[in-house]
């Protein structure tokens, strides 16, 4: 039996219904551009293998296949459809045909398809037909996962064990109402995981509010979190409800919690224990019912040791732990993720693909900025490329890879790969990682900077 990934979709925003196009001979080059205004997120496959890989990671209810009357093409189509139907027997297919329909074409249409359209296409009628098929699939409860997971969040793709564990942990922690501390390097998708925890929880109909504690000056964080009364200070012309009250009945996500000033850490600890707050300028307690999620790319244990973070608050928020792996930990899945990001650039760049050289560069770059850097480089590549392909230069990777080859680390034991391994082995505790490699903390930081590693 063919193993499949959990249907949990995490990393770029799209709200469209998902549609698979099986188009081995690229008969529909403009399909993404034509269907995008109708809120379809189009994923194109050239054969059964790539189609099944897509459906491992997406909730596909409807699909289109191009039908060519040539005997070899019909044989290829029949084989592809048969392979897909083994694992997705309830998928609703629509055919796009061209030329004269012969007896074999009609037989295949009758056996495999719910509807068909002939070129040139009436896109409005096609959209109506696809929408009807999509609605019927949902009514019939095609998959349990379709009702469990929101379609408004991007998927967490990949088959690597670290990603499978992440999806399982999200499923478990999403059912809890306890606080969760999310750890991981910058750019790994901690904010996305926080959104998934909210959407999988009993509070999913309530608000989800996020605050980056490092993005505001200390003087504004207290009023932003706890709110204030009219006249509490100069400029307070009316009552303001802070983020904690705004998250009533939902979830508040505090990112970069290590940057929260020590004096406010006391107030936050008090709220966690007592579940009420005092607005600035008020002596009346306000009861608040919201779930708190926390994240930090810094090692909080080290922050506690250095006196930058309260030990009692650390133990209070470290009830449940979720670690988001770095992109380097699941490089075997990087092209699946890269293809998703490129697809999300539609309809502006519907015909672009990665050149073989670009694929090699993507697979061999260290990705210090993780998934966020990958997405941003692909956005750059989509703009800079000369169709039909994206080159390493378009991604800004050619010079970086050349530079790394020309400037190797001064010690073979202290190259980027071993530095990253030490960091991961020690759960981002830099002091412990430096001890593991028998160097000083300052030397370790210097090598991190030299190897262009972002923590």
PEVENNOR-V922359 format. One line per field, one symbol per residue. phi: phi as a letter, one per 20 degrees, with the letter a starting at -180 (. if undefined). burial: b if it has 24 or more other ideal C-beta (glycine too) atoms within 12 Angstrom, else e. A space follows every 10 residues. Layout:
phi = ???
burial = ???
This chain:
phi = .ffcegeffc cbebdffece decgdlecfd ffffegfemd eecdcebfff ffffffdcee dcbdceddff gfffffffff fffffgdcfe fedceddbmf eeffffffff eddebbcdff eeffffffff fffffffffe mgcffgeedf eedffeeodg gfffffffff gfffeedffc dddqffneof ffffffgffe efefeefdcc cefeedfgfd fffffdnbeg nfbgneebfc efgfffegmc cdddelffef ggfeffffff ffedmbccff ncdefdfcdb eddcbaeeef ffffgemebf fffgffeefc dcdefffffc ffdfffffff ffffefefcf debeffffff fffdeflfem fffgffffff ffeefdgecd dgffemdfff fffffecfff cfedegffff ffffgdlmef ffffffemcf fffffffgff emede
burial = eeeebbbbbb bbebebbbbb bbbbbebbee bbebbbebeb bbbbbbebeb bbbbbbbbbb bbbbbbbbbe eebbebbbeb beebbebbee bbbbbbbeee eeeebeebbe ebbbbbbeee bebeebbebb bebbeebeee ebbebbeebb bbbbbbbbbb ebbbbbbebb bebbeebbbb bbbbbbbbbb bbbbbbbbbb bebbeebbbb bbbeeeeeee bbbbbbbbee eeeeeeeeeb bbbbbbbbbb bbbbbbbbbb beebbebbbe bbeeeebbbb eeeeebebeb bbbbbbbbbb bbbbeeeebb eebbebbbeb bbbbbbbbbb bebbbbbbbb bbbbbbbebb bbbbbeebbe bbbbbbbbbb bbbbbebbbb bbeebeeebb bbebbbbbeb beebeeeebe eeebbbebbb ebbbeebbbb bebbeebebe eeebeebbee bbbbb
